[in-house]
Amino acid sequence: MTNASYRQFCPVAMASEILCTRWTVVLLRELVAGSTRFNELRRGVPRMSPGLLSKRMQELEAQGIVERQRLRGPTDVNTYHLTRSGRDLQPVIEAIGMWGQKWVEAEPSLENLDPEPLMWDMRRNLDTDPVPDRQTVIEFVYPELPASRRRWWLIVEPDRSVDLCNVDPGFDVDLYVHTDLRTMTTIWMGLSTVARAVDAERLSMVGNRALAGSMQRWLGLSPFAVQPKVAG
């Protein structure tokens, strides 16, 4: 995968040569989370260049960690899937995430805020059970962001699929959520709660009262939010 080699027989060294190139573990996180298309992977790692993403996917494919499949249709599309070898990495990726949630200081990471991966994570982890059995639209507004990144829409369809838009889809909105990106990120990471943010007047909701009252339930949270931080 890389010309650099530790030149050691140790399995940790050999695995590191494959997995520890820049962005590789983050891409594996996206694949473990269920992303299968190139554009889905891009939404999960928006700061990674398309060229480098393509290169890393080719490397993972060459190592037998990912296999590429072609979806036949009006326009053929490649999809990417973890092989048996790749699926064996799931507990490794989850353990890295849990370790980071537990031991890495949160404050520096909250300086690297980005609405796109946050909203993308929210889309795929949203719990649709508390949401009405009809098309439901929830608009998030981050007033401090530039206009092009300020408004995001989560759309829950009657079949319980969830779409994410950052261009107005033109549907009636059931619930408006106004907050700042830092507050929403801390809630998503399990470092705060919706109730605390509302009490501190850092989050407000307008619209469907039942939907507003169940936000903590349908939000879903990061899969790593269950891991408490170590006090220090």
Secondary structure, DSSP 8 states (H G I E B T S, - for coil): --S-------HHHHHHHHH-STTHHHHHHHHHTT--BHHHHHHHSTTS-HHHHHHHHHHHHHTTSEEEEEE-SSS-EEEEEE-HHHHTTHHHHHHHHHHHHHHS-HHHHTTS--HHHHHHHHHHH---TTS-SS-EEEEEE-TTS-HHHHEEEEEE-TTS-EEEESS------SEEEEE-HHHHHHHHTTSS-HHHHHHTTSEEEEE-HHHHHTHHHHH---TTTTS-----
